Each structure stands twice: as C-alpha cells, then as structure tokens.
Amino acid sequence: MFRRLQTQVYGPGKARAVAAGLEFSLVALNSGKVFGFGSNLKGQLGLPPQGSAFIVCSGAQVCTYSPVEAIGLPDNIVVLS
C-alpha cells in the first residue's frame, strides 16, 4: 500500500521541468541533468534496477527516496514528458 505524501526534495540544483508517473518522479535541472526518485522496478528512473542507492519499498519493488542522477541521457535535457 502506497501513501501519497507531499514533501520537499533537495537536489543538486534548481528544477527546470518535473514529470511524475504512478510511483516515480523525474526532475530536469537548469544544468540539463535529470534526477529521479521513487519506483525503479522497470528502469523508470533511467538507472539499472539494482544498486546501493536502492531499497525494497513494497514487495519486490526497487525504489529510492533520494534523488539519483539518470544515466545514459544526452546533455542539456530541457523537457520531460
């Protein structure tokens, strides 16, 4: 069971764009970098599904509650959808 919770997230810069899915969020910074947090069950955060930054948040679902930088994206992302 997930609880919807509004909270301020601190990251490494100011946000340019924000996109949210059912159980994850992405933030594009003014620097063009993209950070994500929430569920990464299917790689939604642009990260491998496992890693030291992740915890199991519900059943076998892998997620992170702290923003982590997405990998493999081009520089200077402006828009998220």
C-alpha positions as CSV (number, residue, x, y, z in Angstrom):
1,M,0.0,0.0,0.0
2,F,1.4,3.3,-1.0
3,R,0.8,6.6,0.8
4,R,0.7,9.8,-1.2
5,L,2.9,12.2,0.6
6,Q,3.9,15.7,-0.5
7,T,7.4,16.6,0.6
8,Q,10.2,18.9,-0.4
9,V,13.1,17.1,-2.1
10,Y,16.5,18.7,-2.0
11,G,18.7,18.1,-5.0
12,P,21.9,19.5,-6.6
13,G,20.3,22.4,-8.4
14,K,17.1,24.3,-9.5
15,A,14.4,22.4,-11.4
16,R,13.6,23.3,-15.0
17,A,10.9,20.7,-15.5
18,V,9.2,18.0,-13.5
19,A,7.3,14.8,-14.6
20,A,5.6,12.2,-12.5
21,G,4.4,8.7,-13.1
22,L,2.3,6.4,-11.0
23,E,5.1,5.7,-8.5
24,F,8.1,7.8,-9.6
25,S,9.1,11.4,-10.4
26,L,11.8,12.9,-12.7
27,V,13.3,16.4,-12.4
28,A,15.3,18.1,-15.1
29,L,17.6,20.7,-13.7
30,N,18.7,24.0,-15.2
31,S,22.1,22.3,-15.8
32,G,20.4,19.8,-18.2
33,K,20.9,16.8,-15.8
34,V,17.9,14.6,-14.9
35,F,17.3,13.2,-11.5
36,G,14.7,10.6,-10.4
37,F,13.2,9.1,-7.3
38,G,10.5,6.6,-6.5
39,S,10.0,3.2,-8.1
40,N,12.7,1.9,-10.5
41,L,11.0,-1.5,-11.0
42,K,11.2,-1.3,-14.8
43,G,14.1,1.2,-15.1
44,Q,11.8,4.3,-15.0
45,L,14.5,6.4,-13.3
46,G,17.0,5.8,-16.1
47,L,19.0,3.5,-13.9
48,P,19.8,-0.2,-13.6
49,P,17.1,-1.9,-11.5
50,Q,19.6,-2.6,-8.7
51,G,22.3,-0.7,-6.8
52,S,23.4,0.5,-3.5
53,A,21.1,3.6,-3.6
54,F,18.0,1.4,-3.8
55,I,15.9,-0.2,-1.2
56,V,12.9,-2.6,-1.5
57,C,9.9,-0.4,-0.8
58,S,6.9,-2.8,-1.4
59,G,7.1,-6.5,-2.2
60,A,9.9,-6.9,-4.7
61,Q,9.8,-3.3,-5.9
62,V,13.1,-1.5,-6.0
63,C,13.0,2.2,-5.3
64,T,14.9,5.2,-3.9
65,Y,13.6,8.1,-1.8
66,S,16.6,10.3,-2.6
67,P,17.2,11.9,-6.0
68,V,19.7,10.0,-8.1
69,E,21.0,11.1,-11.5
70,A,19.7,9.2,-14.5
71,I,22.4,7.7,-16.7
72,G,22.7,7.4,-20.5
73,L,20.8,10.6,-21.3
74,P,22.1,13.3,-23.7
75,D,23.3,16.6,-22.2
76,N,21.1,19.6,-21.7
77,I,17.6,17.9,-21.3
78,V,15.0,20.7,-21.4
79,V,11.6,19.0,-21.3
80,L,10.3,15.9,-19.6
81,S,7.1,14.1,-20.5
